[in-house]
Amino acid sequence: MPANLELLASIKHQVCYTDLVYERVNKKLKVNLSRTEIEKLVQGILGDDQTTVEKTGEELLR
């Protein structure tokens, strides 16, 4: 699996939703989506073949 797809899969698996996440998405996009709509939007973007990500900075150690 290419590095980009591995990173996207990792993000998709680890994404968590808090009240702040929902608020920020609605504020940044200037919309008023429900929690379900936001979760579908995020999962759709992370699962889209056209989505690319670039890792910058240091990796977090856990």
C-alpha positions as CSV (number, residue, x, y, z in Angstrom):
1,M,0.0,0.0,0.0
2,P,1.5,3.4,-0.9
3,A,2.5,5.7,1.9
4,N,-0.4,8.1,1.3
5,L,-3.0,5.4,1.5
6,E,-1.4,4.0,4.6
7,L,-1.5,7.4,6.3
8,L,-5.1,8.0,5.2
9,A,-6.1,4.5,6.5
10,S,-4.4,5.3,9.8
11,I,-6.2,8.6,10.1
12,K,-9.5,7.1,9.2
13,H,-9.1,4.4,11.8
14,Q,-8.0,6.8,14.6
15,V,-10.2,9.9,13.9
16,C,-12.2,10.8,17.0
17,Y,-15.1,13.3,17.3
18,T,-15.5,15.7,20.2
19,D,-17.9,18.5,20.7
20,L,-15.1,20.9,19.7
21,V,-14.5,19.0,16.4
22,Y,-18.2,19.4,15.4
23,E,-18.1,23.1,16.3
24,R,-15.0,23.7,14.4
25,V,-16.1,22.0,11.2
26,N,-19.4,23.9,11.2
27,K,-17.6,27.2,12.0
28,K,-14.8,26.7,9.4
29,L,-17.2,25.6,6.6
30,K,-19.8,28.2,7.7
31,V,-22.5,25.5,7.8
32,N,-24.8,23.9,10.4
33,L,-24.3,20.2,9.8
34,S,-25.5,17.5,12.2
35,R,-23.0,15.2,14.0
36,T,-23.9,12.4,11.6
37,E,-23.5,14.6,8.5
38,I,-20.0,15.7,9.8
39,E,-18.9,12.1,10.4
40,K,-20.1,11.1,6.9
41,L,-18.3,14.0,5.4
42,V,-15.0,13.3,7.2
43,Q,-15.1,9.6,6.4
44,G,-16.0,10.3,2.8
45,I,-13.1,12.6,2.4
46,L,-10.7,10.2,4.0
47,G,-12.0,7.4,1.8
48,D,-11.9,9.3,-1.5
49,D,-9.3,8.2,-4.0
50,Q,-8.6,11.9,-4.8
51,T,-7.6,12.8,-1.2
52,T,-4.0,13.3,-0.6
53,V,-2.1,14.1,2.7
54,E,1.4,15.1,3.4
55,K,3.0,14.4,6.7
56,T,5.1,17.2,8.0
57,G,6.9,17.7,11.3
58,E,7.9,15.1,13.8
59,E,6.0,11.9,14.4
60,L,4.3,11.6,17.7
61,L,5.7,8.8,19.9
62,R,3.1,6.7,21.7
